[in-house]
Amino acid sequence: MKTAIMAMTERRHKAIFNHLFPADGLEAAAILLCNQGTGTLHHRLIVADILSLPHHHSTRRRDFVSWPFGDYLSPDKISDADRQRQSIVTIHSHPNGHDKFSRVDDRNDRELFVSIGNWFDDGRLNGSAIMLPDGSIKARTVDVRGKFTGMATVSVVGDNIHIWKQLRQKKQTTYHGKLSQTFGRGTLELLRSMRVGVVGCSGTGSIIVELLVRNCVRELVIVDNDVVEEKNLNRIVNSTMSTARKKWPKVSAIRQAIRRIGMNTKVVTVQGLTDSPEALKALVDCDVIFGCVDSAFGRYHLDCLASAYLIPYFDVGVHIEADGKGGIAAADAVSHYIHPEGDSLLSRGTYTMEQVTAENWQRTDPAYYQQQHMAGYLATVGEEQPAVMSVNMQAACMAFNDFMARIHHYRFDDNRAFGNQRFRLVHGHYESTADNESPHPLMKKYMGTGDGSLLVKNNTSHD
């Protein structure tokens, strides 16, 4: 049976915290309504709404809270949640910092969730959670028999990334030591329990994979549709002439390289595009996704996926222009950080919907694309850009360091100031642009909808 993971935005997390900790030292409670996300290993509960239980309607003490269930989980509310296929998660505070569910919590949860499970009668996962004074959350599911199962992960997605894991790691080995010295044991333990997706494993993607493995990330999901060719040897880390001549799938070549390193990194590979059902389900399980694609279609799909399932997304790109005379007109290493309540790649102008439509037609019906393009109805699909390994490394390192800053919070400045980073090699300077927190209207429609999004219902339509 799949275990659950729960995700919410930073704003919702702040709203929950402010309600549960009103500075009087007494416990408080709320109800979270969650949309569904179906992964390969986990069922993702995506917080879509908060029912804040009025403090004066609850019995509140320093180590106890209760409220009249029927007033806030009425048959009408249950019917609405059932119709929208939402799960119910109750959450209450432990102002004393106790990080375990109490016996009273156990008794109340069994009483409530056995009834809720029977009301829905479809096996959907429901549960309860506790929030501690530092904002951390511990959560579990409760089935119709009253059995408790800890949620594997609770994540909060915003300018900062907060992830709380149930998994306990084995003792450190020699290669963990230096990382622990730099970032501390807490960040090391988090990395050792994370599942990270990398979409596209050529120039920048293979370097991102290398950085993730060497920094002890526990599991990687690698997605790429292509095979290794001789032209890739100047930019794919660990690629060989042998794999190029055999035309190995890129995901297979990267998986073999990871195994040779010997750091016990788990690897899931998907040879396909981001809109394949297999890739989608594997990525829904991820804590973070790195996008290393150069197509508008791929970026659009990852933009939508990150918004729909509340997954932090780092987009890695390189822009190089030759001057036609053997020189370089422009060479930029670019890193974008995307979260659901901030700018999307679409709102930042990284791609246009005209490009997405043109690429989709070129992929699915090349003859129609050519006809419409010649008639001026479809945009031109861009050609492959020149590749420079050092620029790829610059972009990958910027994205990886941004990732570390958002899980470890080591920057002096607010992470919001680094929504888009660009290093211009020709001009010799670094730029960072703040996140304007202005999602594109299209991405707002996807936000937090999970399996109910058009991404799943019709994931090849980009009209």
C-alpha positions in Angstrom: 0.0 0.0 0.0 1.2 3.5 -0.9 2.3 5.8 2.0 1.2 9.4 2.0 3.2 12.6 1.6 1.6 16.1 2.3 2.5 19.4 0.6 1.4 23.0 1.2 2.5 26.4 0.1 4.5 28.7 2.4 1.5 31.1 2.7 -0.8 28.4 3.8 1.8 27.1 6.3 2.1 30.6 7.7 -1.7 30.9 8.0 -1.9 27.6 9.8 0.9 28.5 12.2 -0.7 31.9 13.0 -4.0 30.2 13.9 -2.5 27.3 15.9 -0.2 29.5 17.9 -2.2 32.6 19.0 0.4 33.4 21.7 -1.7 32.2 24.7 0.1 28.9 25.2 -3.0 26.8 24.5 -3.5 24.1 21.9 -5.6 25.0 18.9 -6.9 23.1 15.8 -7.7 23.4 12.1 -8.9 21.1 9.3 -7.0 20.8 6.0 -8.8 19.9 2.8 -6.4 18.2 0.4 -6.5 17.4 -3.3 -5.1 14.2 -4.6 -1.8 13.4 -6.3 -1.0 9.9 -7.5 2.7 8.9 -7.6 4.4 5.6 -8.1 5.3 5.1 -4.5 3.3 7.7 -2.6 -0.1 9.3 -2.5 0.4 13.1 -2.4 -2.1 15.1 -0.3 -2.0 18.7 -1.5 -3.4 21.2 0.9 -6.1 23.2 -1.0 -8.1 24.9 1.8 -7.9 25.5 5.6 -10.9 25.4 7.9 -9.7 27.4 11.0 -11.7 26.3 14.0 -12.6 29.4 16.1 -10.8 29.3 19.4 -13.8 30.2 21.4 -15.7 27.2 20.0 -13.1 24.8 21.2 -12.1 23.4 24.5 -8.4 24.5 24.8 -5.8 23.7 27.3 -2.0 23.6 27.4 -2.0 19.9 26.5 -5.4 19.3 25.0 -7.9 20.6 22.5 -11.3 19.4 21.3 -14.0 20.8 19.2 -17.5 19.8 18.1 -16.8 17.7 15.0 -20.3 18.0 13.7 -20.2 21.8 13.5 -17.2 21.9 11.2 -17.4 18.5 9.5 -21.1 18.6 8.7 -22.7 16.2 6.2 -22.7 19.1 3.7 -19.0 19.7 4.1 -18.3 16.0 3.9 -20.4 15.8 0.7 -18.5 18.7 -0.9 -15.1 17.1 0.0 -16.3 13.8 -1.4 -17.5 15.3 -4.6 -14.2 17.0 -5.1 -12.3 13.9 -4.1 -10.6 15.7 -1.2 -9.0 14.1 1.8 -9.4 15.5 5.3 -6.4 16.1 7.6 -6.9 17.5 11.0 -4.0 19.5 12.5 -3.5 20.8 16.1 -0.6 22.5 17.9 1.7 21.2 20.6 2.8 24.5 22.3 4.9 22.5 24.7 7.0 21.2 21.9 6.1 17.5 22.4 6.8 15.9 19.0 4.6 12.8 19.4 0.9 12.1 19.2 -0.6 11.7 22.7 -2.9 8.9 23.8 -5.8 11.4 23.7 -4.8 12.2 20.1 -4.9 8.5 19.3 -8.3 8.0 20.8 -9.8 11.1 19.2 -8.3 10.2 15.8 -9.7 6.7 15.8 -13.2 8.0 16.7 -13.2 10.6 14.0 -11.4 8.9 11.1 -13.2 5.6 11.3 -16.4 7.6 10.7 -14.8 9.7 7.9 -13.4 6.7 6.2 -16.9 5.1 6.2 -18.5 8.3 4.9 -16.2 8.4 1.9 -16.1 4.6 1.4 -13.5 4.7 -1.4 -10.2 4.0 0.4 -8.9 7.6 0.1 -6.2 8.5 2.7 -7.2 10.8 5.5 -5.2 11.7 8.6 -4.0 14.0 11.3 -1.0 16.2 12.1 0.7 18.1 14.9 2.6 21.4 14.5 5.4 22.4 16.8 6.4 25.9 17.9 9.2 25.9 15.3 6.7 25.3 12.5 7.7 21.7 11.9 4.9 19.2 11.2 4.5 15.6 11.9 1.7 13.8 10.2 0.0 10.4 9.8 -2.8 8.7 8.0 -5.7 6.9 9.8 -7.6 4.1 8.0 -11.1 2.9 8.6 -9.8 0.3 11.1 -8.1 3.0 13.1 -4.6 2.0 12.0 -1.9 4.8 12.1 0.7 5.1 9.3 3.3 7.9 9.5 3.4 10.2 6.4 6.8 9.8 4.8 7.2 13.5 4.1 5.6 16.9 4.9 6.8 19.7 2.7 6.3 23.5 2.6 7.0 25.2 -0.8 7.8 28.9 -1.2 10.8 31.1 -1.4 12.2 28.7 1.2 11.8 24.9 1.1 11.0 23.1 4.3 10.9 19.3 4.3 10.3 17.0 7.3 10.9 13.3 6.8 9.9 10.3 8.9 12.8 8.2 7.6 15.7 7.6 10.0 19.1 7.3 8.3 21.8 4.8 9.0 25.1 6.0 10.5 27.4 8.3 8.6 30.1 6.9 6.4 33.5 8.6 5.6 32.2 10.5 2.5 29.4 12.1 4.6 31.8 13.9 7.0 32.9 16.9 4.9 29.3 17.7 3.9 28.2 17.5 7.5 31.0 19.9 8.6 29.8 22.4 6.0 26.0 22.3 6.2 25.4 20.5 9.5 24.0 17.1 10.4 20.4 18.2 9.8 20.9 19.2 6.2 22.9 16.1 5.6 20.2 13.9 7.0 17.6 15.7 4.8 19.7 15.2 1.7 20.2 11.5 2.6 16.4 11.1 2.7 15.4 13.1 -0.4 14.0 12.0 -3.7 15.0 14.4 -6.5 13.9 14.4 -10.1 16.1 15.4 -13.0 14.4 15.9 -16.3 16.9 16.0 -19.2 20.4 14.5 -18.6 22.6 16.0 -21.3 24.8 19.0 -20.8 23.4 20.6 -17.6 21.4 17.6 -16.5 24.4 15.2 -16.2 26.2 17.8 -14.1 23.2 18.3 -11.8 23.1 14.5 -11.4 26.8 14.4 -10.5 26.3 17.2 -7.9 23.2 15.5 -6.3 25.0 12.1 -6.1 28.2 13.6 -4.6 26.1 15.5 -2.1 24.5 12.3 -0.8 21.0 12.6 -2.1 19.3 9.3 -1.4 17.3 8.7 -4.6 17.1 10.2 -8.1 14.4 10.0 -10.7 16.0 10.6 -14.2 13.8 11.3 -17.2 15.1 11.7 -20.8 13.8 10.5 -24.1 17.0 10.5 -26.1 20.1 8.3 -26.7 23.8 9.0 -26.4 25.5 10.1 -29.7 29.0 11.1 -30.5 28.0 14.8 -30.6 27.1 14.5 -26.9 30.5 13.5 -25.7 31.7 17.1 -25.3 29.0 17.9 -22.8 27.5 14.8 -21.0 29.5 14.0 -17.8 30.7 10.3 -17.8 29.5 9.6 -21.4 31.8 7.4 -23.4 32.5 6.6 -27.0 31.3 3.1 -26.3 27.8 4.2 -25.1 27.6 6.6 -28.0 28.3 3.9 -30.6 25.8 1.6 -29.0 23.3 4.5 -28.9 22.5 3.7 -25.2 19.5 5.6 -23.7 21.0 8.6 -21.9 19.2 7.5 -18.7 20.9 4.1 -18.8 24.3 5.6 -19.3 23.8 8.0 -16.4 22.5 5.2 -14.2 25.6 3.1 -14.9 27.8 6.1 -14.1 26.0 6.6 -10.7 26.4 2.9 -9.9 30.2 3.1 -10.6 30.5 5.9 -8.1 29.4 3.5 -5.4 27.6 5.8 -2.9 24.5 3.6 -2.9 22.3 6.2 -4.6 18.9 4.7 -5.7 18.1 5.5 -9.3 14.7 5.4 -11.1 15.0 5.9 -14.9 12.2 6.8 -17.3 13.1 6.9 -21.0 10.3 9.2 -22.2 9.0 12.8 -22.3 7.7 14.6 -19.3 4.0 14.1 -20.4 4.2 10.3 -20.3 2.1 8.7 -17.5 5.2 6.9 -16.2 7.3 10.0 -16.0 4.5 12.0 -14.4 3.9 9.5 -11.6 7.6 9.1 -10.9 8.0 12.9 -10.6 4.9 13.3 -8.4 6.9 11.4 -5.7 9.8 13.8 -5.8 10.6 16.4 -3.2 12.3 18.7 -5.7 12.6 18.7 -9.5 15.5 20.1 -11.7 14.5 20.8 -15.3 17.4 20.6 -17.8 15.5 20.8 -21.0 15.8 23.1 -23.9 12.3 22.9 -25.4 9.3 25.2 -24.7 7.2 22.0 -24.6 9.3 20.5 -21.8 9.5 23.7 -19.8 5.7 24.3 -20.1 4.9 20.8 -18.9 7.3 21.1 -15.9 5.9 24.5 -15.1 2.4 23.0 -14.9 3.5 19.9 -13.0 5.3 22.0 -10.3 2.3 24.2 -9.8 -0.3 21.4 -9.8 1.5 19.2 -7.3 3.3 21.9 -5.3 6.8 20.7 -6.1 9.8 23.1 -6.0 11.3 23.4 -9.5 14.7 24.6 -10.5 15.1 25.3 -14.3 18.7 25.2 -15.6 19.5 26.8 -19.0 22.3 28.1 -21.2 22.0 30.7 -23.9 24.9 30.9 -26.4 25.0 32.9 -29.6 27.8 32.6 -32.1 28.7 35.7 -34.0 29.2 33.8 -37.3 32.9 34.8 -37.4 34.3 32.3 -35.0 33.5 34.4 -31.9 30.7 34.5 -29.3 28.0 37.2 -29.3 26.5 36.0 -26.0 27.1 33.3 -23.5 24.7 33.2 -20.4 24.4 30.6 -17.7 20.8 30.9 -16.3 19.0 29.4 -13.3 15.3 29.9 -12.4 13.6 28.9 -9.2 9.9 28.3 -9.6 7.3 27.8 -6.8 3.5 27.8 -7.2 2.9 31.2 -5.5 5.7 33.0 -7.4 6.5 33.7 -11.0 6.3 30.9 -13.5 8.6 30.4 -16.4 5.7 31.4 -18.6 5.2 34.7 -16.7 9.0 35.4 -16.9 8.9 35.0 -20.7 11.2 32.0 -20.8 8.9 30.4 -23.4 5.7 31.4 -25.2 2.5 29.4 -25.7 3.0 29.8 -29.5 6.3 28.0 -29.1 4.7 25.2 -27.1 2.0 24.8 -29.7 4.5 24.7 -32.6 6.7 22.1 -30.8 3.7 20.0 -30.0 2.6 19.8 -33.6 6.1 19.2 -34.8 6.3 16.3 -32.4 2.9 14.7 -33.1 2.3 15.7 -36.7 5.4 16.9 -38.5 3.6 17.3 -41.9 0.9 19.5 -40.4 3.5 21.5 -38.5 5.5 22.2 -41.8 2.3 23.1 -43.6 1.1 25.5 -40.9 4.6 27.0 -40.3 5.0 27.7 -44.0 1.6 29.4 -44.0 2.7 31.5 -41.0 0.3 30.1 -38.5 2.9 28.3 -36.3 6.1 29.6 -34.7 9.5 28.4 -35.7 10.8 25.6 -33.6 14.3 26.5 -32.5 17.4 24.6 -33.4 19.9 23.1 -31.0 22.2 25.7 -29.5 26.0 25.4 -29.4 27.4 23.7 -26.3 30.2 24.8 -24.1 30.9 22.5 -21.1 32.2 25.3 -18.8 29.0 27.3 -19.3 26.9 24.3 -18.6 28.8 23.7 -15.4 28.3 27.4 -14.4 24.5 27.1 -14.9 24.2 23.7 -13.1 26.3 25.0 -10.1 24.1 28.1 -9.8 21.0 26.0 -9.7 22.4 23.5 -7.3 23.7 26.2 -4.9 20.3 27.9 -5.1 18.7 24.6 -4.1 21.1 24.3 -1.1 20.3 27.8 0.0 16.6 27.2 0.0 16.8 24.0 2.1 19.6 25.2 4.4 18.8 29.0 4.4 22.4 30.1 4.5 22.1 33.4 2.5 22.3 36.8 4.2 19.7 38.1 1.8 16.1 36.8 1.5 15.8 33.9 -0.9 13.1 35.8 -2.7 15.8 38.0 -4.2 17.2 35.1 -6.2 14.2 34.0 -8.3 16.3 34.3 -11.5 20.1 34.2 -11.7 22.1 34.9 -14.7 25.9 34.9 -15.3 26.9 36.7 -18.5 30.3 35.4 -19.5 30.8 37.9 -22.4 29.9 40.9 -20.2 31.7 39.4 -17.1 29.0 40.0 -14.5 26.4 38.2 -12.4 22.7 39.3 -12.2 19.9 38.2 -9.9 16.3 39.2 -10.2 13.7 38.9 -7.4 10.6 36.8 -7.7 7.7 39.2 -8.3 5.2 36.6 -7.0 3.0 37.0 -10.1 2.0 33.6 -11.4 0.7 33.5 -15.0 -3.1 33.2 -15.0 -2.8 29.8 -16.7 -0.6 28.5 -13.9 -3.0 29.8 -11.2 -5.6 27.4 -12.7 -3.2 24.5 -12.1 -2.1 25.5 -8.6 -2.6 22.7 -6.1 -5.1 20.9 -8.3 -3.0 17.7 -8.5 -4.7 14.8 -10.3 -7.7 17.1 -11.0 -5.6 19.3 -13.3 -5.8 19.4 -17.1 -2.2 18.2 -17.0 -3.5 14.7 -16.1 -6.8 14.8 -17.8 -5.4 15.8 -21.2 -1.7 16.1 -20.9 -0.9 16.3 -24.6 -3.3 19.2 -25.4 -1.6 22.6 -25.5 -4.1 24.7 -27.4 
